[in-house]
């Protein structure tokens, strides 16, 4: 079954359609503009996945995560078609909202997602991967090699980072569903509600991973993000801020800043070279900052 045939079954006979390639960072994304024979107008978004060795099952993970979140009562765009390499979603019309307010809404949603998915009653979807210390260490070694190939010099104490990740994993008694790339770039405000999108990197991991993604956006003050996050945790499965969490957050901030540095350092992303240089300077600084912070926490 073709995409248009599948869409036609849901909206009625298609009179005309136009498909446009739109700008995207990691995948090929298309906008469908469709008019039916009775004059109704619809839009859909096709996301065609490009292979990534760090996230080899992007389509399956995104589909399963979207379904899980929807079942838990969170707003996500409806899937109208999917196959092994692509997903087509309903189009959500974006409305203007202050970026700080949008991020505040995302923080609260992420906190609720973490609270609900760490409950023993929540189903563990085996299609959504675990991201433990072994996987993290392998990715960090690969990222360091890629940066070296790109001619970007960073100073990382591999032995201590590995020790930190293993120690973090041994203390970990709560894996939750993390979106892993959450932020204002992956949310849509429709005038009433906030929809979360782009779940290809979702996994069962540490709560701090998503918080780190939000902090690195540098939109709201760190303490405001943390306060909103912990206040929004549900009573039954409340996540607490303690020494272990602070250690986890330092580790997550280091990993996230390193991953972003690698992404843009390898020439990915449809941006100007001026913007790329600015991003590389920023994230080189953040990698150094969070690396030092993590090493210091190991000493404590």
N, C-alpha and C positions, 0 to 999 in steps of 0.2 A: 504494500500500500504506500502511495506517495504522500508527501506532506499535505499537498493541496487536497487530495482525496480525503484524507483524514479530517482536515479542517472543514471540508464541505459537509461531511456527515454531521458535524456539530452545529454549523451555522446556516446550512442551506446551500442551494446551487450558487456557484461563484460565477458572476458575470465578468469581472475583470480583476486582475491582480498585478501588483508591482512589487518587486523585491529589490531592496537596496542594501549594499554592504555598508555597515557603519563602523566607526572607529572602536577598537577594542584592544586591550593589552595582550591577553594570553591566548585568545581563541579567535575564530572567525564568527562574527555576529551579523545577522541579517534582519532587516525590518521588512515585514510583509504588510502591505496595504491592500485590503481586499474589499471589493464591493460585490454584494450578492445580487441575484436577479430581481429581488424585491426592493433594491435600493438601500439596503442597510450597509454601513461601513464598519470594518473591523481592522484592528492592528494586532500583529503577533510578532514575537521575537524568536528567531532561530539562533541557537548557540551550537556551533559546530566545533567540537573539541579538538585541540591540537595536542599531540602527545607530549607528556612531561615525565621524565624518568623519576622525579620525586613524587609525582602523583599519577601513577599509571592507569588508574581506573576512574578517571574524572567523571565520565558520564554516569556510570553506575552509582558512584558515591553521591553525586549531585541529586540524582533522581530519588535515591533512597532517603537522603537527608531531607529533601523537600517533602516527601511523603510523611516522614516521621514528625517533622515540625507541624505540618498541617494537622496530623492526627492529635497532636498535643495542643491544638488550638491557636497556633501562631499564624499570622498572615504571611503567605507566600504566594507568588503568582501560580495560577493553575497550569499544569502541563496538559497540552492538547495533542502532542505527538512526541514519541521518542523511539530511537533505535540505538544501535551500538555506538554510534559516533556523534549523535546530536539530540538536542531536546528543543521543542518548540513550546513557548509559553504564551499565555495571554499577555497582552501589552497593558502595563499600568502607567497611566498618564501622570507624570511627575509635576507636582506643584511646588512653588517656592516656599522655603522655610529657612530660618536662620540656622547656620551650620552648627552652632553650639546647641541649639534646641534639638536638632536632629540627632546629634551624638548622644545627648542626654537620654533620648528615647531608646537609642540602640543599647546603651549601657544597661538600662532597666530590662530590656528584652533579653539580652545576653545573660543577665543574672537569673532571670526566670528559667531560661533554657537550661542553664547549668544546674539549678536547683531541682528541676523536674527530672532531668536525665541522669542524675546521680542516685536517684531513688531506686531501691532494690525492686520496686514494682514496675519500673520502666523497662520495656523490652530492649535487649541489646541486639541491635541489628548487625548481623555478621558481615553484611556488605560494606559497612562503614569501618574503616581500619582503626586499629589501635596505634598510637604513636608513643612508644616507650623509649627508654634510654638507648637501647640498641639501635633503633631506627634514627633517633636524633643524632647520635654520635656518627653514624654512617653519613648522614646528610651534611653535618658540619665539616667532616673531612673532605667530602666532595665539594662543598662550597669554597673551602679554603684553596683547594686545587684549582677551581675555576677562576678564582680571583687572581691567583698566581699566573695562570695562562693569559689573563686579560691585562697583566702588567700592573695590577693594583697591589700595593704592598700593605699588609696589615700584620700586626704583631699579636699573636694569640698563643697563650700557654696551653697547648693541646692537652698535656697530661692533667693539668688542674681542671680544665673544662670537662674532660672525660670523668674525672673523679667526682666533680660536682653533679653531673648528670646521673651517674650511677647512685650517688648518695640520695639525690632527689627522688629517684625511682624507688629506692628501698623504703622511703618514708611514705610513699604515695598510697593512700587507701581510698582515694576518690578520683576515679576517672569520670569525666563528664563529656557530653557531646560538645565539642568546640567547633566553631565555624572556621577558625584558623586564618581567615582573611577578612574579618569583620571590620566595618568602618563606614564612614559616611559615603564612600564610593560604592558600597554594596548595600545600599538601602534606598528605598523610594518612598517619598511622602505623597499621598494622593489627595491631600487636602483635609483628610480626616484621620488617617491611620498611617503607620509606618510598616512597609513591607520589607522583609529581608530577602536578599537575592544572592546568587553565586555561591553555591555550596560544594564546589568541586574539590576543595581542600579540607572539607570537614573530616573530623576523626574523633575518636575517644581519646582525650588527652587531659592536660592540666587546665583547671579554670583560669590560671594566670595567663595562658597563651592568648586568649581573646582580649583580656584586659590590656596586655602589652600592645596588641594591635591598635587599640583605642588610644592609649597613652602616646604612642609614637606619632599619631596624627597631629599632636600638639595643638589641639583645639580648646579643650577645657583643662583647667588646672588638674594635676595628678590627684591631689587630695579630694577634689570634687568628684572625679570619676570613681575613686575608691569608695567614698562615702555613699554615693548613689548605688553602686554595685552591691555593697553589703547590706544597705537598707532595703534593697529590693529582693533579697534572697527570701524564699518562703520559710516559714517557721519550722516546718517538719524536716526540711533538708537544708537548713541554713549553713552557708559556707562562712567560716570565721576567718578573721584576719589575725594571724599569729606569726611567730618567728618562721615556721615552716612555709607559710604563705609568702612572706616577704622574700625568703630565699628563692621560692619558685618564681616570683615575679622578676627578680633580678636575672634569673636564667632565661626566662621567656623574653625579656626585653633584649638581651644579648642575641638570642637566636633570631628573633624577628628582624632586628636591625641588620643582622648579617645576611639574612635571606634577601631582604630588599636591596642591600648593597650589591649582592651577586646578580640579582635580576637585572638591574640597570647597568651594572658593570659589564655584563655580557652583551650589552647592546640591545636588549629587549625593550619593548614599550615604544609606542609611536609618538615620540616627543622630539623636540629640537635638541640639538647638541648643547646649546646654552643651558637649557633646563636640565639636561642629563648631567652636565658638569656640576650644576648646583646641587642636584640630588646626591651625586657621589660624594661631594664635600660634606653634606649634611650627615649622610649615613656612615661615612668613614668616622666622623666625629662621634656619632652615637655608638658605633661598634666599640670604639676605644673607651668611651664612657662606661658602657654597661659591662664590658669585659673587666675593667678595673673594679667596678662595683661588685661583680660576681666573685672575683678573686678575693676581694676583701671580706666578703661574707663567708667564704670558705675558711678564712683564718679565725673567724669569730667562734 
